[in-house]
Amino acid sequence: MNIQAVDYSTKIPNNVNLAEDRTVLRALESWHPGYIDWWKTMGPEGFQEALVYLRTAVSVDPKGWAKFDYVKMPDYRWGILLAPQEEGRKIPFGQHYGEPAWQEVPGEYRAMLRRLITIQGDTEPASVEQQRHLGKTAPSLYDLRNVFQVNVEEGRHLWAMVYLLQKYFGRDGREEAAELLQRRSGDADKPRMLGAFNEATPDWLSFHMFTFFTDRDGKMQLESLAQSGFDPLSRTCRFMLTEEAHHMFVGETGIGRTLQRTCEAMKEAGIEDVNDIERVRALGVIDLPTMKKKLNLHYSLSLDLFGSEVSTNAANAFNAGIKGRYQETKIQDDHKLETATYPVLKLVNGQATRVDEPALTAINMRLRDDYTADCQRGLDRWNKIIEKVGIDYKLELPSVAFHRHIGEFKDAHATPDGALIDDATWNRDRDKWLPSSDDGEFIKSLMKPVTEPGKFASWISPPRVGIDNKPGDFEYVKIAA
């Protein structure tokens, strides 16, 4: 079968020859009803019967891998899609550097691989659960369609990880796959595995921040897993990255359009002072300082997803050839890191200080630095929007010491500028830096649904171009009566 094309003859579309892999096909078919139950229970609330203009992967050829059409979300064709196999691919890092990539799981790395795949798999349904109520307050049909596209693709990414668990990990894998449908975001008894995926997504500003910052962490993790010496995982993640790009696009343009609307409204009203929050809010837009506070929150929560700056787990995964660095093959070094060092920001005598650590144990720190640089590029584009409208304000990423729950700074308090402060100062000033309950209530007050084609809520600008180049008044979602 042509690897670029997708076989739609089985219940589960795929390009991995499932028709000839009866054991795995049966396992996935028996998992399917539980998945659909989960989707109907925990997926987008109130829109299961709506016709949504969604893209579905029909190939893994980058030139034309998706087609657009109206579909009811429970009927979406979730499939198993791997990027094409590279002939003669070699393991690009670690102690197995230069050896042929593995097509089966090496016995000694079985537990490590299974855990990495399970954690990645767990984040996918978690974000669908976090976002399930957003449809009710969508600022336009365009945005409504975008959240649903993100949701169905997170669902597909869950399928991608479940396929790997079912095919390569036997009974253990089947048990892990079942568990992925049992945990729930924010549940006190069975929460999702990573903290950021148990946070609420109460409004659209939070959603856009999440898809910019937290999905970007997902991109970095997928990029490093795409380097894996375990070839099926590498190929799975390479194709997932194709879809992930849209999720970050939704976040970046969503924030950009919100900034644009606020700045234009301020200009029209003749408001120069960005800190005149009451007057700005009276215009029905979100003031810039509140957006900065939301940025501080989502960036700091996303930094925690990288784990501890110095980590033997990360070193072991790299050494084993399981999980590499961001764009590993483009890095100019020996790819073994036996003697190299990397600067790590640590808390030394009450000061944030850069300390050279063995590069092998600083893998998380390096990936996080790459992440921060990637985030900054997005902020630069947002700041251009603010500047172009002529408002004197700049968004900045807070210090990596700010508002941390994992790693070097978890027991310290710091300002967004990185100054270390005591508990009393933190408790007094935290509402200057992080969204307060009043901020949350104000944002919530703006979240009124707009469902007329071509119309947008007061707080967000229309996009420059439509999805699939559709006109501005295109009916992206046909809401069931």
C-alpha positions as CSV (number, residue, x, y, z in Angstrom):
1,M,0.0,0.0,0.0
2,N,1.2,3.5,-0.8
3,I,2.3,5.0,2.6
4,Q,1.3,8.5,1.5
5,A,-2.4,7.4,1.0
6,V,-4.7,6.5,3.8
7,D,-6.8,3.3,3.7
8,Y,-10.5,4.1,4.6
9,S,-11.8,0.5,4.0
10,T,-11.5,-0.4,7.7
11,K,-13.4,1.3,10.5
12,I,-10.1,2.9,11.5
13,P,-8.5,4.9,8.7
14,N,-4.8,4.1,8.6
15,N,-1.6,3.9,6.5
16,V,0.0,1.1,8.6
17,N,-1.7,-1.8,6.9
18,L,-4.1,-2.6,9.7
19,A,-6.1,-4.8,7.4
20,E,-3.3,-7.3,7.5
21,D,-2.5,-6.8,11.3
22,R,-5.6,-8.5,12.6
23,T,-4.6,-8.6,16.3
24,V,-4.0,-4.9,16.5
25,L,-7.0,-4.1,14.4
26,R,-9.2,-6.2,16.7
27,A,-7.7,-4.5,19.8
28,L,-8.3,-1.0,18.3
29,E,-11.8,-1.9,17.2
30,S,-12.6,-3.1,20.8
31,W,-11.2,0.2,22.1
32,H,-13.2,2.3,19.7
33,P,-16.7,2.2,21.4
34,G,-15.1,3.3,24.7
35,Y,-13.5,6.2,22.8
36,I,-16.8,7.3,21.2
37,D,-18.5,7.1,24.7
38,W,-15.7,9.2,26.1
39,W,-16.0,11.7,23.2
40,K,-19.8,12.0,23.6
41,T,-19.5,12.4,27.4
42,M,-16.4,14.6,27.6
43,G,-16.0,16.1,24.2
44,P,-17.5,19.5,23.1
45,E,-20.7,20.0,25.0
46,G,-23.9,20.7,23.1
47,F,-22.4,20.4,19.6
48,Q,-22.3,16.7,18.9
49,E,-25.0,17.1,16.2
50,A,-23.6,20.2,14.6
51,L,-22.1,20.0,11.1
52,V,-18.6,21.4,11.3
53,Y,-16.3,22.3,8.4
54,L,-13.3,20.2,9.4
55,R,-10.2,19.0,7.8
56,T,-9.5,15.3,7.8
57,A,-6.1,13.7,6.9
58,V,-6.4,11.8,3.7
59,S,-2.6,11.4,3.1
60,V,0.7,12.1,4.8
61,D,2.1,13.9,1.8
62,P,2.9,17.5,3.1
63,K,1.7,18.9,-0.3
64,G,-1.9,17.9,0.1
65,W,-2.6,15.8,3.2
66,A,-6.0,17.1,4.2
67,K,-9.5,17.6,2.8
68,F,-12.2,19.9,4.2
69,D,-15.8,19.0,4.5
70,Y,-18.8,19.2,6.8
71,V,-18.9,16.4,9.4
72,K,-20.6,15.7,12.7
73,M,-17.8,15.4,15.2
74,P,-18.7,11.9,16.5
75,D,-18.5,10.7,12.8
76,Y,-15.1,12.2,12.3
77,R,-12.7,9.6,10.8
78,W,-10.0,9.3,13.5
79,G,-7.1,7.3,12.1
80,I,-3.6,5.9,12.6
81,L,-1.2,7.9,10.5
82,L,2.6,7.6,10.4
83,A,5.0,9.8,8.4
84,P,6.8,7.8,5.6
85,Q,9.6,5.5,6.7
86,E,13.1,6.8,6.0
87,E,15.1,4.0,4.4
88,G,18.2,3.2,6.4
89,R,17.4,5.6,9.2
90,K,20.0,5.6,12.0
91,I,19.6,6.5,15.6
92,P,20.7,10.1,15.7
93,F,21.9,10.5,19.4
94,G,22.9,8.7,22.6
95,Q,24.9,5.6,23.2
96,H,23.3,3.9,20.2
97,Y,24.2,6.8,17.9
98,G,24.7,5.6,14.3
99,E,23.0,2.2,14.8
100,P,20.0,1.3,12.7
101,A,16.7,2.7,14.1
102,W,14.6,0.1,16.0
103,Q,11.4,-1.2,14.4
104,E,10.5,-3.1,17.5
105,V,10.8,-2.0,21.2
106,P,14.2,-2.9,22.7
107,G,13.5,-5.0,25.8
108,E,15.7,-2.9,28.1
109,Y,13.9,0.3,27.2
110,R,10.3,-1.1,27.3
111,A,9.2,0.5,30.5
112,M,10.7,3.9,29.7
113,L,9.2,4.0,26.2
114,R,5.8,2.9,27.5
115,R,5.7,5.7,30.1
116,L,6.7,8.4,27.6
117,I,4.1,7.3,25.1
118,T,1.4,7.1,27.9
119,I,2.2,10.6,29.2
120,Q,2.1,12.0,25.7
121,G,-1.2,10.1,25.1
122,D,-2.7,11.4,28.4
123,T,-2.3,15.1,27.4
124,E,-4.4,14.7,24.3
125,P,-7.8,13.8,25.8
126,A,-7.0,16.1,28.7
127,S,-7.1,19.3,26.6
128,V,-10.4,18.2,24.9
129,E,-11.9,17.8,28.4
130,Q,-10.5,21.2,29.5
131,Q,-12.1,22.9,26.4
132,R,-15.4,21.1,26.3
133,H,-17.6,24.1,27.5
134,L,-16.0,26.7,25.2
135,G,-18.4,26.2,22.3
136,K,-21.2,27.8,24.3
137,T,-19.3,31.2,24.4
138,A,-17.5,31.2,21.0
139,P,-16.9,34.7,19.7
140,S,-17.7,33.6,16.1
141,L,-18.4,30.6,13.9
142,Y,-14.8,30.9,12.7
143,D,-13.5,30.5,16.2
144,L,-16.0,27.8,17.0
145,R,-14.8,25.8,14.1
146,N,-11.2,26.3,15.2
147,V,-11.7,24.9,18.7
148,F,-13.5,21.9,17.2
149,Q,-10.7,21.3,14.8
150,V,-8.2,21.4,17.6
151,N,-10.4,19.0,19.6
152,V,-10.8,16.3,16.9
153,E,-7.0,16.4,16.2
154,E,-6.2,16.0,19.9
155,G,-8.5,13.0,19.7
156,R,-6.5,11.7,16.7
157,H,-3.3,12.2,18.6
158,L,-4.7,10.1,21.4
159,W,-5.4,7.4,18.7
160,A,-1.8,7.7,17.5
161,M,-0.4,6.9,21.0
162,V,-3.0,4.2,21.6
163,Y,-1.9,2.4,18.4
164,L,1.7,2.4,19.6
165,L,0.6,1.0,23.0
166,Q,-1.7,-1.7,21.4
167,K,0.8,-2.8,18.8
168,Y,4.1,-2.8,20.7
169,F,3.3,-3.3,24.4
170,G,0.9,-6.3,24.5
171,R,-1.3,-6.6,27.6
172,D,0.4,-3.7,29.4
173,G,-0.3,-1.5,26.4
174,R,-3.9,-2.5,26.3
175,E,-4.3,-1.6,30.0
176,E,-2.6,1.7,29.5
177,A,-4.9,2.5,26.5
178,A,-8.0,1.7,28.7
179,E,-6.7,3.9,31.5
180,L,-6.3,6.9,29.0
181,L,-10.2,6.9,28.8
182,Q,-10.6,6.6,32.6
183,R,-8.7,9.7,33.8
184,R,-10.4,13.1,33.7
185,S,-8.9,16.6,33.7
186,G,-9.2,18.2,37.1
187,D,-10.8,15.1,38.7
188,A,-9.9,14.8,42.4
189,D,-9.7,10.9,42.3
190,K,-8.4,10.2,38.7
191,P,-6.7,13.4,37.4
192,R,-4.7,13.7,34.3
193,M,-1.0,12.9,34.7
194,L,0.5,16.5,34.2
195,G,-0.5,19.5,36.3
196,A,-1.2,22.0,33.5
197,F,-3.7,19.5,32.0
198,N,-5.8,19.6,35.2
199,E,-6.3,23.4,35.1
200,A,-9.6,24.9,34.0
201,T,-10.0,26.6,30.6
202,P,-12.8,29.0,31.6
203,D,-12.8,31.4,28.7
204,W,-11.5,32.0,25.2
205,L,-8.5,34.1,26.2
206,S,-7.4,31.2,28.3
207,F,-8.0,28.9,25.3
208,H,-5.9,31.0,23.0
209,M,-3.1,31.3,25.6
210,F,-3.3,27.5,26.1
211,T,-3.0,26.8,22.4
212,F,-0.1,29.2,22.1
213,F,1.9,28.3,25.2
214,T,0.9,24.8,26.2
215,D,0.5,23.4,22.7
216,R,3.9,24.8,22.0
217,D,5.3,22.7,24.8
218,G,3.6,19.8,23.0
219,K,5.4,20.8,19.8
220,M,8.8,20.7,21.7
221,Q,8.0,17.3,23.2
222,L,6.9,15.9,19.9
223,E,10.0,17.3,18.1
224,S,12.2,15.6,20.6
225,L,10.2,12.3,20.4
226,A,10.3,12.6,16.6
227,Q,14.1,12.1,16.9
228,S,13.6,8.8,18.7
229,G,15.6,5.7,17.8
230,F,12.3,3.8,18.1
231,D,11.2,4.4,14.5
232,P,7.4,4.0,14.9
233,L,7.3,6.6,17.6
234,S,9.5,9.0,15.5
235,R,7.2,8.6,12.4
236,T,4.0,9.0,14.5
237,C,5.3,12.3,16.1
238,R,6.5,13.6,12.7
239,F,3.0,13.5,11.3
240,M,1.5,14.8,14.6
241,L,3.6,17.9,14.2
242,T,1.9,18.6,10.9
243,E,-1.4,18.9,12.7
244,E,0.0,20.6,15.8
245,A,1.0,23.6,13.7
246,H,-2.6,24.6,13.3
247,H,-3.2,24.5,17.1
248,M,-0.5,27.0,17.7
249,F,-1.8,29.1,14.8
250,V,-5.2,29.2,16.5
251,G,-3.5,30.5,19.7
252,E,-1.1,33.0,18.2
253,T,-3.7,34.6,15.9
254,G,-6.4,34.4,18.6
255,I,-4.2,36.5,20.9
256,G,-3.1,38.7,18.0
257,R,-6.7,39.5,17.0
258,T,-7.6,40.2,20.7
259,L,-4.7,42.6,21.0
260,Q,-5.6,44.2,17.7
261,R,-9.2,44.8,18.8
262,T,-8.2,46.3,22.1
263,C,-5.6,48.7,20.6
264,E,-8.0,49.8,17.9
265,A,-10.8,50.4,20.4
266,M,-8.4,52.4,22.6
267,K,-7.3,54.5,19.6
268,E,-10.9,55.2,18.5
269,A,-11.8,56.3,22.1
270,G,-8.7,58.4,22.4
271,I,-7.4,56.5,25.4
272,E,-3.6,56.7,25.7
273,D,-3.0,55.2,29.1
274,V,-3.1,51.4,29.0
275,N,-3.4,51.4,32.8
276,D,-6.8,53.2,32.6
277,I,-8.3,49.8,33.0
278,E,-11.9,50.8,33.8
279,R,-12.2,53.0,30.7
280,V,-10.7,50.4,28.4
281,R,-12.9,47.6,29.8
282,A,-16.0,49.9,29.3
283,L,-15.3,49.6,25.6
284,G,-16.1,45.8,25.7
285,V,-12.4,44.8,25.1
286,I,-9.8,43.1,27.3
287,D,-7.2,45.6,28.7
288,L,-3.5,44.9,27.9
289,P,-2.3,44.5,31.5
290,T,-4.9,41.7,32.1
291,M,-3.6,40.0,28.9
292,K,-0.1,40.3,30.3
293,K,-1.2,38.6,33.5
294,K,-2.8,35.8,31.5
295,L,0.4,35.4,29.6
296,N,2.4,35.2,32.8
297,L,0.1,32.5,34.1
298,H,0.1,30.3,31.0
299,Y,3.8,30.7,30.3
300,S,4.8,29.7,33.9
301,L,2.4,26.7,33.9
302,S,3.8,25.6,30.6
303,L,7.4,25.8,31.9
304,D,6.5,23.3,34.6
305,L,5.7,20.8,31.9
306,F,9.4,20.5,31.0
307,G,10.1,19.0,34.5
308,S,13.2,19.7,36.5
309,E,16.1,21.6,34.9
310,V,18.5,18.9,35.9
311,S,17.1,15.4,35.4
312,T,18.5,11.9,35.4
313,N,15.3,10.7,33.7
314,A,15.9,13.0,30.8
315,A,19.5,12.0,30.7
316,N,18.6,8.3,30.6
317,A,16.0,8.8,27.8
318,F,18.6,10.6,25.7
319,N,21.4,8.1,26.5
320,A,19.1,5.3,25.5
321,G,18.3,6.9,22.1
322,I,14.6,7.2,23.1
323,K,14.1,11.0,23.3
324,G,16.4,13.5,21.7
325,R,16.8,17.3,21.7
326,Y,14.8,19.8,19.7
327,Q,16.0,19.4,16.0
328,E,18.7,17.0,17.1
329,T,20.1,16.4,13.7
330,K,20.8,20.1,13.1
331,I,22.9,20.4,16.3
332,Q,26.7,20.6,15.7
333,D,28.1,18.3,18.3
334,D,28.9,14.6,19.0
335,H,25.2,13.8,19.9
336,K,26.5,11.8,22.9
337,L,27.2,14.6,25.4
338,E,29.7,12.5,27.4
339,T,31.8,15.6,28.3
340,A,29.7,18.6,27.2
341,T,28.2,21.1,29.7
342,Y,25.1,23.4,29.5
343,P,24.3,26.5,31.6
344,V,21.4,26.0,33.9
345,L,19.6,28.7,36.0
346,K,19.7,27.6,39.6
347,L,18.9,29.1,43.0
348,V,22.3,29.6,44.7
349,N,22.5,31.4,48.1
350,G,19.2,33.1,47.4
351,Q,20.2,34.3,43.9
352,A,19.2,33.1,40.4
353,T,22.6,32.1,39.0
354,R,23.7,30.3,35.8
355,V,25.7,27.2,36.6
356,D,27.4,24.9,34.1
357,E,25.9,21.4,34.5
358,P,26.7,18.2,32.5
359,A,24.7,18.7,29.2
360,L,23.3,15.2,29.5
361,T,21.4,15.9,32.8
362,A,20.5,19.4,31.5
363,I,18.5,18.1,28.5
364,N,15.2,19.5,29.9
365,M,16.8,22.9,30.4
366,R,18.0,23.0,26.8
367,L,14.6,22.0,25.5
368,R,13.0,24.7,27.7
369,D,15.4,27.3,26.4
370,D,14.5,26.4,22.9
371,Y,10.8,26.7,23.9
372,T,11.3,30.2,25.4
373,A,13.1,31.3,22.2
374,D,10.1,30.0,20.1
375,C,7.6,31.8,22.4
376,Q,9.6,35.0,22.1
377,R,9.2,35.0,18.4
378,G,5.4,34.9,18.8
379,L,5.6,37.8,21.3
380,D,7.6,39.8,18.8
381,R,4.8,39.4,16.3
382,W,2.2,40.5,18.9
383,N,4.3,43.5,19.9
384,K,4.4,44.5,16.2
385,I,0.5,44.6,16.2
386,I,0.5,46.9,19.3
387,E,3.2,49.1,17.8
388,K,1.5,49.3,14.4
389,V,-1.8,50.6,16.0
390,G,0.4,53.2,17.9
391,I,-0.1,52.1,21.5
392,D,2.9,52.4,23.8
393,Y,3.0,49.0,25.4
394,K,5.2,45.9,25.2
395,L,4.5,42.3,26.2
396,E,7.4,40.4,27.8
397,L,7.9,36.9,29.0
398,P,8.3,36.7,32.8
399,S,11.4,35.3,34.4
400,V,11.6,31.5,34.5
401,A,11.8,31.9,38.3
402,F,8.3,33.4,38.4
403,H,5.3,31.3,39.7
404,R,6.9,27.9,39.5
405,H,5.7,24.6,41.0
406,I,8.4,22.3,39.6
407,G,12.2,22.5,39.4
408,E,14.8,24.9,40.9
409,F,12.4,27.7,41.8
410,K,9.4,25.7,43.1
411,D,10.1,26.8,46.7
412,A,10.9,30.4,45.9
413,H,8.8,33.5,45.1
414,A,10.0,35.8,42.3
415,T,8.6,38.8,40.5
416,P,8.1,38.7,36.7
417,D,11.5,40.5,36.5
418,G,13.1,37.7,38.4
419,A,13.7,39.5,41.8
420,L,13.4,37.0,44.7
421,I,10.8,38.2,47.3
422,D,9.4,36.9,50.6
423,D,6.0,35.3,51.1
424,A,4.4,38.5,52.5
425,T,5.4,40.5,49.4
426,W,4.2,37.7,47.1
427,N,0.8,37.5,48.8
428,R,0.4,41.3,48.7
429,D,1.4,41.7,45.1
430,R,0.5,38.5,43.2
431,D,-2.7,40.0,41.8
432,K,-0.5,42.6,40.0
433,W,1.2,39.7,38.1
434,L,-1.4,36.9,37.8
435,P,-5.1,37.1,36.9
436,S,-7.3,37.9,40.0
437,S,-10.8,36.5,40.4
438,D,-12.1,40.0,39.4
439,D,-10.1,39.8,36.2
440,G,-11.6,36.3,35.6
441,E,-15.1,37.6,36.2
442,F,-14.6,40.5,33.8
443,I,-13.3,38.3,31.0
444,K,-16.2,35.9,31.6
445,S,-18.7,38.8,31.3
446,L,-17.4,39.3,27.7
447,M,-17.9,35.7,26.7
448,K,-21.2,36.0,24.9
449,P,-21.7,33.6,22.0
450,V,-21.8,35.0,18.4
451,T,-23.3,32.6,15.9
452,E,-24.3,34.7,13.0
453,P,-22.0,34.0,10.0
454,G,-19.4,36.8,9.5
455,K,-20.1,38.4,12.9
456,F,-17.6,38.6,15.8
457,A,-17.7,39.4,19.5
458,S,-16.8,42.9,20.6
459,W,-13.4,41.9,22.1
460,I,-11.8,40.2,19.0
461,S,-11.0,41.2,15.5
462,P,-11.9,39.1,12.4
463,P,-9.1,37.0,10.9
464,R,-7.3,38.3,7.9
465,V,-8.1,35.2,5.8
466,G,-10.6,32.5,6.4
467,I,-9.9,28.8,6.9
468,D,-9.5,27.0,3.5
469,N,-9.7,30.5,2.0
470,K,-13.4,30.8,2.7
471,P,-15.1,34.2,2.6
472,G,-15.7,36.2,5.8
473,D,-19.4,35.2,6.1
474,F,-18.8,31.5,5.6
475,E,-21.0,29.2,7.8
476,Y,-18.1,27.2,9.4
477,V,-20.5,25.5,11.8
478,K,-24.1,24.6,11.0
479,I,-25.6,24.4,14.5
480,A,-28.3,21.8,14.9
481,A,-31.6,23.2,15.9
